[in-house]
Amino acid sequence: MKTFNINASCNPDIHYMADITPGLEIIKSMVDKGQYFTINHARQYGKTTTLHLLETFLEKDYFVLNLDW
């Protein structure tokens, strides 16, 4: 059973969340072209969740290095 998460990064398998696949595809096309991008917004808008999902999304085609210590 899925739950709402307000404390940390969301996991689509266990938390209710919007499908951000279209946004991930846009970011991947930018990465493919060698372009830069930023992810910025106010708190609790899914920035960390987006980065975690982007890591999984890109690792099929790229070596992804996570520098979060």
mmCIF file of the N, C-alpha and C atoms, coordinates in Angstrom:
data_MODEL
# 
_entry.id   MODEL 
# 
loop_
_atom_site.group_PDB 
_atom_site.id 
_atom_site.type_symbol 
_atom_site.label_atom_id 
_atom_site.label_alt_id 
_atom_site.label_comp_id 
_atom_site.label_asym_id 
_atom_site.label_entity_id 
_atom_site.label_seq_id 
_atom_site.pdbx_PDB_ins_code 
_atom_site.Cartn_x 
_atom_site.Cartn_y 
_atom_site.Cartn_z 
_atom_site.occupancy 
_atom_site.B_iso_or_equiv 
_atom_site.pdbx_formal_charge 
_atom_site.auth_seq_id 
_atom_site.auth_comp_id 
_atom_site.auth_asym_id 
_atom_site.auth_atom_id 
_atom_site.pdbx_PDB_model_num 
ATOM 1   N N  . MET A 1 1  ? 0.839  -1.177 0.000   1.00 0.00 ? 1  MET A N  1 
ATOM 2   C CA . MET A 1 1  ? 0.000  0.000  0.000   1.00 0.00 ? 1  MET A CA 1 
ATOM 3   C C  . MET A 1 1  ? 0.888  1.246  0.000   1.00 0.00 ? 1  MET A C  1 
ATOM 4   N N  . LYS A 1 2  ? 0.637  2.150  -0.926  1.00 0.00 ? 2  LYS A N  1 
ATOM 5   C CA . LYS A 1 2  ? 1.428  3.375  -1.025  1.00 0.00 ? 2  LYS A CA 1 
ATOM 6   C C  . LYS A 1 2  ? 1.011  4.382  0.050   1.00 0.00 ? 2  LYS A C  1 
ATOM 7   N N  . THR A 1 3  ? 1.978  5.230  0.412   1.00 0.00 ? 3  THR A N  1 
ATOM 8   C CA . THR A 1 3  ? 1.726  6.268  1.407   1.00 0.00 ? 3  THR A CA 1 
ATOM 9   C C  . THR A 1 3  ? 2.224  7.604  0.873   1.00 0.00 ? 3  THR A C  1 
ATOM 10  N N  . PHE A 1 4  ? 1.778  8.672  1.512   1.00 0.00 ? 4  PHE A N  1 
ATOM 11  C CA . PHE A 1 4  ? 2.290  10.000 1.196   1.00 0.00 ? 4  PHE A CA 1 
ATOM 12  C C  . PHE A 1 4  ? 3.571  10.216 1.985   1.00 0.00 ? 4  PHE A C  1 
ATOM 13  N N  . ASN A 1 5  ? 4.564  10.807 1.358   1.00 0.00 ? 5  ASN A N  1 
ATOM 14  C CA . ASN A 1 5  ? 5.857  11.041 2.002   1.00 0.00 ? 5  ASN A CA 1 
ATOM 15  C C  . ASN A 1 5  ? 6.128  12.538 2.043   1.00 0.00 ? 5  ASN A C  1 
ATOM 16  N N  . ILE A 1 6  ? 6.441  13.047 3.236   1.00 0.00 ? 6  ILE A N  1 
ATOM 17  C CA . ILE A 1 6  ? 6.753  14.469 3.366   1.00 0.00 ? 6  ILE A CA 1 
ATOM 18  C C  . ILE A 1 6  ? 8.103  14.697 4.034   1.00 0.00 ? 6  ILE A C  1 
ATOM 19  N N  . ASN A 1 7  ? 8.876  13.630 4.222   1.00 0.00 ? 7  ASN A N  1 
ATOM 20  C CA . ASN A 1 7  ? 10.103 13.733 5.006   1.00 0.00 ? 7  ASN A CA 1 
ATOM 21  C C  . ASN A 1 7  ? 11.400 13.623 4.226   1.00 0.00 ? 7  ASN A C  1 
ATOM 22  N N  . ALA A 1 8  ? 11.416 12.920 3.127   1.00 0.00 ? 8  ALA A N  1 
ATOM 23  C CA . ALA A 1 8  ? 12.682 12.676 2.432   1.00 0.00 ? 8  ALA A CA 1 
ATOM 24  C C  . ALA A 1 8  ? 12.395 12.405 0.966   1.00 0.00 ? 8  ALA A C  1 
ATOM 25  N N  . SER A 1 9  ? 13.390 11.875 0.282   1.00 0.00 ? 9  SER A N  1 
ATOM 26  C CA . SER A 1 9  ? 13.236 11.540 -1.123  1.00 0.00 ? 9  SER A CA 1 
ATOM 27  C C  . SER A 1 9  ? 12.133 10.495 -1.300  1.00 0.00 ? 9  SER A C  1 
ATOM 28  N N  . CYS A 1 10 ? 11.320 10.682 -2.324  1.00 0.00 ? 10 CYS A N  1 
ATOM 29  C CA . CYS A 1 10 ? 10.219 9.753  -2.585  1.00 0.00 ? 10 CYS A CA 1 
ATOM 30  C C  . CYS A 1 10 ? 10.701 8.557  -3.401  1.00 0.00 ? 10 CYS A C  1 
ATOM 31  N N  . ASN A 1 11 ? 10.090 7.442  -3.159  1.00 0.00 ? 11 ASN A N  1 
ATOM 32  C CA . ASN A 1 11 ? 10.329 6.219  -3.905  1.00 0.00 ? 11 ASN A CA 1 
ATOM 33  C C  . ASN A 1 11 ? 9.014  5.873  -4.598  1.00 0.00 ? 11 ASN A C  1 
ATOM 34  N N  . PRO A 1 12 ? 8.961  5.863  -5.939  1.00 0.00 ? 12 PRO A N  1 
ATOM 35  C CA . PRO A 1 12 ? 7.693  5.637  -6.630  1.00 0.00 ? 12 PRO A CA 1 
ATOM 36  C C  . PRO A 1 12 ? 7.062  4.274  -6.345  1.00 0.00 ? 12 PRO A C  1 
ATOM 37  N N  . ASP A 1 13 ? 7.842  3.330  -5.840  1.00 0.00 ? 13 ASP A N  1 
ATOM 38  C CA . ASP A 1 13 ? 7.284  2.015  -5.524  1.00 0.00 ? 13 ASP A CA 1 
ATOM 39  C C  . ASP A 1 13 ? 6.461  2.029  -4.234  1.00 0.00 ? 13 ASP A C  1 
ATOM 40  N N  . ILE A 1 14 ? 6.788  2.948  -3.320  1.00 0.00 ? 14 ILE A N  1 
ATOM 41  C CA . ILE A 1 14 ? 6.088  2.944  -2.030  1.00 0.00 ? 14 ILE A CA 1 
ATOM 42  C C  . ILE A 1 14 ? 5.388  4.260  -1.688  1.00 0.00 ? 14 ILE A C  1 
ATOM 43  N N  . HIS A 1 15 ? 5.635  5.313  -2.487  1.00 0.00 ? 15 HIS A N  1 
ATOM 44  C CA . HIS A 1 15 ? 5.035  6.615  -2.203  1.00 0.00 ? 15 HIS A CA 1 
ATOM 45  C C  . HIS A 1 15 ? 4.187  7.091  -3.374  1.00 0.00 ? 15 HIS A C  1 
ATOM 46  N N  . TYR A 1 16 ? 3.130  7.818  -3.040  1.00 0.00 ? 16 TYR A N  1 
ATOM 47  C CA . TYR A 1 16 ? 2.359  8.494  -4.072  1.00 0.00 ? 16 TYR A CA 1 
ATOM 48  C C  . TYR A 1 16 ? 3.199  9.650  -4.611  1.00 0.00 ? 16 TYR A C  1 
ATOM 49  N N  . MET A 1 17 ? 3.280  9.781  -5.914  1.00 0.00 ? 17 MET A N  1 
ATOM 50  C CA . MET A 1 17 ? 4.000  10.896 -6.510  1.00 0.00 ? 17 MET A CA 1 
ATOM 51  C C  . MET A 1 17 ? 3.614  11.045 -7.977  1.00 0.00 ? 17 MET A C  1 
ATOM 52  N N  . ALA A 1 18 ? 3.807  12.231 -8.500  1.00 0.00 ? 18 ALA A N  1 
ATOM 53  C CA . ALA A 1 18 ? 3.514  12.490 -9.905  1.00 0.00 ? 18 ALA A CA 1 
ATOM 54  C C  . ALA A 1 18 ? 4.553  11.792 -10.779 1.00 0.00 ? 18 ALA A C  1 
ATOM 55  N N  . ASP A 1 19 ? 4.148  11.433 -11.985 1.00 0.00 ? 19 ASP A N  1 
ATOM 56  C CA . ASP A 1 19 ? 5.070  10.825 -12.943 1.00 0.00 ? 19 ASP A CA 1 
ATOM 57  C C  . ASP A 1 19 ? 5.933  11.929 -13.546 1.00 0.00 ? 19 ASP A C  1 
ATOM 58  N N  . ILE A 1 20 ? 7.228  11.889 -13.278 1.00 0.00 ? 20 ILE A N  1 
ATOM 59  C CA . ILE A 1 20 ? 8.130  12.924 -13.797 1.00 0.00 ? 20 ILE A CA 1 
ATOM 60  C C  . ILE A 1 20 ? 8.973  12.419 -14.962 1.00 0.00 ? 20 ILE A C  1 
ATOM 61  N N  . THR A 1 21 ? 8.569  11.304 -15.558 1.00 0.00 ? 21 THR A N  1 
ATOM 62  C CA . THR A 1 21 ? 9.306  10.745 -16.688 1.00 0.00 ? 21 THR A CA 1 
ATOM 63  C C  . THR A 1 21 ? 9.487  11.738 -17.831 1.00 0.00 ? 21 THR A C  1 
ATOM 64  N N  . PRO A 1 22 ? 8.459  12.519 -18.203 1.00 0.00 ? 22 PRO A N  1 
ATOM 65  C CA . PRO A 1 22 ? 8.684  13.505 -19.284 1.00 0.00 ? 22 PRO A CA 1 
ATOM 66  C C  . PRO A 1 22 ? 9.805  14.500 -18.956 1.00 0.00 ? 22 PRO A C  1 
ATOM 67  N N  . GLY A 1 23 ? 9.870  14.938 -17.721 1.00 0.00 ? 23 GLY A N  1 
ATOM 68  C CA . GLY A 1 23 ? 10.937 15.853 -17.321 1.00 0.00 ? 23 GLY A CA 1 
ATOM 69  C C  . GLY A 1 23 ? 12.297 15.191 -17.367 1.00 0.00 ? 23 GLY A C  1 
ATOM 70  N N  . LEU A 1 24 ? 12.354 13.916 -16.964 1.00 0.00 ? 24 LEU A N  1 
ATOM 71  C CA . LEU A 1 24 ? 13.619 13.179 -17.011 1.00 0.00 ? 24 LEU A CA 1 
ATOM 72  C C  . LEU A 1 24 ? 14.085 13.007 -18.456 1.00 0.00 ? 24 LEU A C  1 
ATOM 73  N N  . GLU A 1 25 ? 13.145 12.801 -19.367 1.00 0.00 ? 25 GLU A N  1 
ATOM 74  C CA . GLU A 1 25 ? 13.501 12.664 -20.787 1.00 0.00 ? 25 GLU A CA 1 
ATOM 75  C C  . GLU A 1 25 ? 14.051 13.980 -21.349 1.00 0.00 ? 25 GLU A C  1 
ATOM 76  N N  . ILE A 1 26 ? 13.492 15.104 -20.914 1.00 0.00 ? 26 ILE A N  1 
ATOM 77  C CA . ILE A 1 26 ? 13.997 16.405 -21.346 1.00 0.00 ? 26 ILE A CA 1 
ATOM 78  C C  . ILE A 1 26 ? 15.421 16.611 -20.843 1.00 0.00 ? 26 ILE A C  1 
ATOM 79  N N  . ILE A 1 27 ? 15.645 16.282 -19.568 1.00 0.00 ? 27 ILE A N  1 
ATOM 80  C CA . ILE A 1 27 ? 16.989 16.423 -19.000 1.00 0.00 ? 27 ILE A CA 1 
ATOM 81  C C  . ILE A 1 27 ? 17.964 15.502 -19.719 1.00 0.00 ? 27 ILE A C  1 
ATOM 82  N N  . LYS A 1 28 ? 17.550 14.264 -20.015 1.00 0.00 ? 28 LYS A N  1 
ATOM 83  C CA . LYS A 1 28 ? 18.437 13.329 -20.717 1.00 0.00 ? 28 LYS A CA 1 
ATOM 84  C C  . LYS A 1 28 ? 18.805 13.858 -22.099 1.00 0.00 ? 28 LYS A C  1 
ATOM 85  N N  . SER A 1 29 ? 17.846 14.468 -22.796 1.00 0.00 ? 29 SER A N  1 
ATOM 86  C CA . SER A 1 29 ? 18.173 15.016 -24.123 1.00 0.00 ? 29 SER A CA 1 
ATOM 87  C C  . SER A 1 29 ? 19.183 16.151 -23.995 1.00 0.00 ? 29 SER A C  1 
ATOM 88  N N  . MET A 1 30 ? 19.111 16.910 -22.917 1.00 0.00 ? 30 MET A N  1 
ATOM 89  C CA . MET A 1 30 ? 20.100 17.967 -22.688 1.00 0.00 ? 30 MET A CA 1 
ATOM 90  C C  . MET A 1 30 ? 21.466 17.367 -22.397 1.00 0.00 ? 30 MET A C  1 
ATOM 91  N N  . VAL A 1 31 ? 21.498 16.321 -21.582 1.00 0.00 ? 31 VAL A N  1 
ATOM 92  C CA . VAL A 1 31 ? 22.763 15.641 -21.278 1.00 0.00 ? 31 VAL A CA 1 
ATOM 93  C C  . VAL A 1 31 ? 23.356 15.051 -22.556 1.00 0.00 ? 31 VAL A C  1 
ATOM 94  N N  . ASP A 1 32 ? 22.504 14.434 -23.379 1.00 0.00 ? 32 ASP A N  1 
ATOM 95  C CA . ASP A 1 32 ? 22.970 13.853 -24.645 1.00 0.00 ? 32 ASP A CA 1 
ATOM 96  C C  . ASP A 1 32 ? 23.637 14.905 -25.535 1.00 0.00 ? 32 ASP A C  1 
ATOM 97  N N  . LYS A 1 33 ? 23.141 16.141 -25.472 1.00 0.00 ? 33 LYS A N  1 
ATOM 98  C CA . LYS A 1 33 ? 23.691 17.231 -26.289 1.00 0.00 ? 33 LYS A CA 1 
ATOM 99  C C  . LYS A 1 33 ? 24.859 17.935 -25.609 1.00 0.00 ? 33 LYS A C  1 
ATOM 100 N N  . GLY A 1 34 ? 25.185 17.530 -24.383 1.00 0.00 ? 34 GLY A N  1 
ATOM 101 C CA . GLY A 1 34 ? 26.277 18.165 -23.659 1.00 0.00 ? 34 GLY A CA 1 
ATOM 102 C C  . GLY A 1 34 ? 25.899 19.499 -23.042 1.00 0.00 ? 34 GLY A C  1 
ATOM 103 N N  . GLN A 1 35 ? 24.611 19.742 -22.866 1.00 0.00 ? 35 GLN A N  1 
ATOM 104 C CA . GLN A 1 35 ? 24.146 20.999 -22.300 1.00 0.00 ? 35 GLN A CA 1 
ATOM 105 C C  . GLN A 1 35 ? 24.103 20.929 -20.775 1.00 0.00 ? 35 GLN A C  1 
ATOM 106 N N  . TYR A 1 36 ? 24.147 22.078 -20.154 1.00 0.00 ? 36 TYR A N  1 
ATOM 107 C CA . TYR A 1 36 ? 24.020 22.185 -18.706 1.00 0.00 ? 36 TYR A CA 1 
ATOM 108 C C  . TYR A 1 36 ? 22.561 22.415 -18.333 1.00 0.00 ? 36 TYR A C  1 
ATOM 109 N N  . PHE A 1 37 ? 22.215 22.075 -17.097 1.00 0.00 ? 37 PHE A N  1 
ATOM 110 C CA . PHE A 1 37 ? 20.868 22.337 -16.593 1.00 0.00 ? 37 PHE A CA 1 
ATOM 111 C C  . PHE A 1 37 ? 20.956 22.562 -15.091 1.00 0.00 ? 37 PHE A C  1 
ATOM 112 N N  . THR A 1 38 ? 19.944 23.208 -14.565 1.00 0.00 ? 38 THR A N  1 
ATOM 113 C CA . THR A 1 38 ? 19.842 23.381 -13.116 1.00 0.00 ? 38 THR A CA 1 
ATOM 114 C C  . THR A 1 38 ? 18.486 22.869 -12.656 1.00 0.00 ? 38 THR A C  1 
ATOM 115 N N  . ILE A 1 39 ? 18.449 22.443 -11.435 1.00 0.00 ? 39 ILE A N  1 
ATOM 116 C CA . ILE A 1 39 ? 17.192 22.052 -10.801 1.00 0.00 ? 39 ILE A CA 1 
ATOM 117 C C  . ILE A 1 39 ? 17.067 22.929 -9.563  1.00 0.00 ? 39 ILE A C  1 
ATOM 118 N N  . ASN A 1 40 ? 16.142 23.882 -9.625  1.00 0.00 ? 40 ASN A N  1 
ATOM 119 C CA . ASN A 1 40 ? 15.958 24.765 -8.483  1.00 0.00 ? 40 ASN A CA 1 
ATOM 120 C C  . ASN A 1 40 ? 14.477 25.025 -8.257  1.00 0.00 ? 40 ASN A C  1 
ATOM 121 N N  . HIS A 1 41 ? 14.113 25.102 -7.037  1.00 0.00 ? 41 HIS A N  1 
ATOM 122 C CA . HIS A 1 41 ? 12.740 25.405 -6.633  1.00 0.00 ? 41 HIS A CA 1 
ATOM 123 C C  . HIS A 1 41 ? 12.735 25.533 -5.121  1.00 0.00 ? 41 HIS A C  1 
ATOM 124 N N  . ALA A 1 42 ? 11.610 25.897 -4.595  1.00 0.00 ? 42 ALA A N  1 
ATOM 125 C CA . ALA A 1 42 ? 11.490 26.007 -3.137  1.00 0.00 ? 42 ALA A CA 1 
ATOM 126 C C  . ALA A 1 42 ? 11.549 24.619 -2.490  1.00 0.00 ? 42 ALA A C  1 
ATOM 127 N N  . ARG A 1 43 ? 11.629 24.610 -1.190  1.00 0.00 ? 43 ARG A N  1 
ATOM 128 C CA . ARG A 1 43 ? 11.707 23.337 -0.477  1.00 0.00 ? 43 ARG A CA 1 
ATOM 129 C C  . ARG A 1 43 ? 10.437 22.509 -0.684  1.00 0.00 ? 43 ARG A C  1 
ATOM 130 N N  . GLN A 1 44 ? 10.605 21.204 -0.612  1.00 0.00 ? 44 GLN A N  1 
ATOM 131 C CA . GLN A 1 44 ? 9.506  20.237 -0.735  1.00 0.00 ? 44 GLN A CA 1 
ATOM 132 C C  . GLN A 1 44 ? 8.887  20.188 -2.136  1.00 0.00 ? 44 GLN A C  1 
ATOM 133 N N  . TYR A 1 45 ? 9.664  20.489 -3.178  1.00 0.00 ? 45 TYR A N  1 
ATOM 134 C CA . TYR A 1 45 ? 9.173  20.395 -4.548  1.00 0.00 ? 45 TYR A CA 1 
ATOM 135 C C  . TYR A 1 45 ? 9.753  19.211 -5.315  1.00 0.00 ? 45 TYR A C  1 
ATOM 136 N N  . GLY A 1 46 ? 10.566 18.374 -4.682  1.00 0.00 ? 46 GLY A N  1 
ATOM 137 C CA . GLY A 1 46 ? 11.043 17.156 -5.332  1.00 0.00 ? 46 GLY A CA 1 
ATOM 138 C C  . GLY A 1 46 ? 12.387 17.256 -6.007  1.00 0.00 ? 46 GLY A C  1 
ATOM 139 N N  . LYS A 1 47 ? 13.213 18.195 -5.615  1.00 0.00 ? 47 LYS A N  1 
ATOM 140 C CA . LYS A 1 47 ? 14.537 18.334 -6.231  1.00 0.00 ? 47 LYS A CA 1 
ATOM 141 C C  . LYS A 1 47 ? 15.393 17.096 -5.967  1.00 0.00 ? 47 LYS A C  1 
ATOM 142 N N  . THR A 1 48 ? 15.464 16.675 -4.722  1.00 0.00 ? 48 THR A N  1 
ATOM 143 C CA . THR A 1 48 ? 16.271 15.501 -4.380  1.00 0.00 ? 48 THR A CA 1 
ATOM 144 C C  . THR A 1 48 ? 15.703 14.246 -5.019  1.00 0.00 ? 48 THR A C  1 
ATOM 145 N N  . THR A 1 49 ? 14.394 14.101 -4.991  1.00 0.00 ? 49 THR A N  1 
ATOM 146 C CA . THR A 1 49 ? 13.751 12.953 -5.632  1.00 0.00 ? 49 THR A CA 1 
ATOM 147 C C  . THR A 1 49 ? 14.061 12.935 -7.121  1.00 0.00 ? 49 THR A C  1 
ATOM 148 N N  . THR A 1 50 ? 13.998 14.095 -7.770  1.00 0.00 ? 50 THR A N  1 
ATOM 149 C CA . THR A 1 50 ? 14.308 14.187 -9.196  1.00 0.00 ? 50 THR A CA 1 
ATOM 150 C C  . THR A 1 50 ? 15.738 13.732 -9.462  1.00 0.00 ? 50 THR A C  1 
ATOM 151 N N  . LEU A 1 51 ? 16.677 14.180 -8.641  1.00 0.00 ? 51 LEU A N  1 
ATOM 152 C CA . LEU A 1 51 ? 18.077 13.793 -8.849  1.00 0.00 ? 51 LEU A CA 1 
ATOM 153 C C  . LEU A 1 51 ? 18.286 12.297 -8.638  1.00 0.00 ? 51 LEU A C  1 
ATOM 154 N N  . HIS A 1 52 ? 17.616 11.713 -7.652  1.00 0.00 ? 52 HIS A N  1 
ATOM 155 C CA . HIS A 1 52 ? 17.741 10.268 -7.435  1.00 0.00 ? 52 HIS A CA 1 
ATOM 156 C C  . HIS A 1 52 ? 17.144 9.483  -8.608  1.00 0.00 ? 52 HIS A C  1 
ATOM 157 N N  . LEU A 1 53 ? 15.991 9.918  -9.095  1.00 0.00 ? 53 LEU A N  1 
ATOM 158 C CA . LEU A 1 53 ? 15.382 9.238  -10.244 1.00 0.00 ? 53 LEU A CA 1 
ATOM 159 C C  . LEU A 1 53 ? 16.189 9.465  -11.515 1.00 0.00 ? 53 LEU A C  1 
ATOM 160 N N  . LEU A 1 54 ? 16.775 10.642 -11.649 1.00 0.00 ? 54 LEU A N  1 
ATOM 161 C CA . LEU A 1 54 ? 17.615 10.935 -12.811 1.00 0.00 ? 54 LEU A CA 1 
ATOM 162 C C  . LEU A 1 54 ? 18.848 10.037 -12.826 1.00 0.00 ? 54 LEU A C  1 
ATOM 163 N N  . GLU A 1 55 ? 19.405 9.782  -11.660 1.00 0.00 ? 55 GLU A N  1 
ATOM 164 C CA . GLU A 1 55 ? 20.561 8.877  -11.565 1.00 0.00 ? 55 GLU A CA 1 
ATOM 165 C C  . GLU A 1 55 ? 20.198 7.509  -12.132 1.00 0.00 ? 55 GLU A C  1 
ATOM 166 N N  . THR A 1 56 ? 19.059 6.971  -11.726 1.00 0.00 ? 56 THR A N  1 
ATOM 167 C CA . THR A 1 56 ? 18.610 5.669  -12.227 1.00 0.00 ? 56 THR A CA 1 
ATOM 168 C C  . THR A 1 56 ? 18.299 5.730  -13.720 1.00 0.00 ? 56 THR A C  1 
ATOM 169 N N  . PHE A 1 57 ? 17.689 6.842  -14.153 1.00 0.00 ? 57 PHE A N  1 
ATOM 170 C CA . PHE A 1 57 ? 17.296 7.019  -15.548 1.00 0.00 ? 57 PHE A CA 1 
ATOM 171 C C  . PHE A 1 57 ? 18.508 7.086  -16.475 1.00 0.00 ? 57 PHE A C  1 
ATOM 172 N N  . LEU A 1 58 ? 19.581 7.727  -16.019 1.00 0.00 ? 58 LEU A N  1 
ATOM 173 C CA . LEU A 1 58 ? 20.760 7.929  -16.870 1.00 0.00 ? 58 LEU A CA 1 
ATOM 174 C C  . LEU A 1 58 ? 21.763 6.778  -16.821 1.00 0.00 ? 58 LEU A C  1 
ATOM 175 N N  . GLU A 1 59 ? 21.726 5.956  -15.776 1.00 0.00 ? 59 GLU A N  1 
ATOM 176 C CA . GLU A 1 59 ? 22.773 4.944  -15.635 1.00 0.00 ? 59 GLU A CA 1 
ATOM 177 C C  . GLU A 1 59 ? 22.712 3.853  -16.698 1.00 0.00 ? 59 GLU A C  1 
ATOM 178 N N  . LYS A 1 60 ? 21.639 3.810  -17.484 1.00 0.00 ? 60 LYS A N  1 
ATOM 179 C CA . LYS A 1 60 ? 21.575 2.857  -18.597 1.00 0.00 ? 60 LYS A CA 1 
ATOM 180 C C  . LYS A 1 60 ? 22.552 3.243  -19.707 1.00 0.00 ? 60 LYS A C  1 
ATOM 181 N N  . ASP A 1 61 ? 22.789 4.565  -19.864 1.00 0.00 ? 61 ASP A N  1 
ATOM 182 C CA . ASP A 1 61 ? 23.625 5.066  -20.950 1.00 0.00 ? 61 ASP A CA 1 
ATOM 183 C C  . ASP A 1 61 ? 24.899 5.758  -20.497 1.00 0.00 ? 61 ASP A C  1 
ATOM 184 N N  . TYR A 1 62 ? 24.979 6.105  -19.210 1.00 0.00 ? 62 TYR A N  1 
ATOM 185 C CA . TYR A 1 62 ? 26.105 6.882  -18.707 1.00 0.00 ? 62 TYR A CA 1 
ATOM 186 C C  . TYR A 1 62 ? 26.624 6.303  -17.399 1.00 0.00 ? 62 TYR A C  1 
ATOM 187 N N  . PHE A 1 63 ? 27.875 6.592  -17.100 1.00 0.00 ? 63 PHE A N  1 
ATOM 188 C CA . PHE A 1 63 ? 28.416 6.320  -15.779 1.00 0.00 ? 63 PHE A CA 1 
ATOM 189 C C  . PHE A 1 63 ? 28.039 7.510  -14.908 1.00 0.00 ? 63 PHE A C  1 
ATOM 190 N N  . VAL A 1 64 ? 27.224 7.288  -13.904 1.00 0.00 ? 64 VAL A N  1 
ATOM 191 C CA . VAL A 1 64 ? 26.729 8.362  -13.058 1.00 0.00 ? 64 VAL A CA 1 
ATOM 192 C C  . VAL A 1 64 ? 27.481 8.339  -11.740 1.00 0.00 ? 64 VAL A C  1 
ATOM 193 N N  . LEU A 1 65 ? 28.038 9.477  -11.399 1.00 0.00 ? 65 LEU A N  1 
ATOM 194 C CA . LEU A 1 65 ? 28.795 9.612  -10.160 1.00 0.00 ? 65 LEU A CA 1 
ATOM 195 C C  . LEU A 1 65 ? 28.011 10.504 -9.207  1.00 0.00 ? 65 LEU A C  1 
ATOM 196 N N  . ASN A 1 66 ? 27.647 9.975  -8.065  1.00 0.00 ? 66 ASN A N  1 
ATOM 197 C CA . ASN A 1 66 ? 26.897 10.706 -7.058  1.00 0.00 ? 66 ASN A CA 1 
ATOM 198 C C  . ASN A 1 66 ? 27.870 11.282 -6.046  1.00 0.00 ? 66 ASN A C  1 
ATOM 199 N N  . LEU A 1 67 ? 27.930 12.597 -5.917  1.00 0.00 ? 67 LEU A N  1 
ATOM 200 C CA . LEU A 1 67 ? 28.863 13.240 -5.014  1.00 0.00 ? 67 LEU A CA 1 
ATOM 201 C C  . LEU A 1 67 ? 28.205 13.729 -3.735  1.00 0.00 ? 67 LEU A C  1 
ATOM 202 N N  . ASP A 1 68 ? 27.071 13.146 -3.380  1.00 0.00 ? 68 ASP A N  1 
ATOM 203 C CA . ASP A 1 68 ? 26.370 13.511 -2.147  1.00 0.00 ? 68 ASP A CA 1 
ATOM 204 C C  . ASP A 1 68 ? 27.033 12.799 -0.980  1.00 0.00 ? 68 ASP A C  1 
ATOM 205 N N  . TRP A 1 69 ? 27.647 13.564 -0.090  1.00 0.00 ? 69 TRP A N  1 
ATOM 206 C CA . TRP A 1 69 ? 28.351 12.951 1.037   1.00 0.00 ? 69 TRP A CA 1 
ATOM 207 C C  . TRP A 1 69 ? 27.523 13.043 2.245   1.00 0.00 ? 69 TRP A C  1 
# 
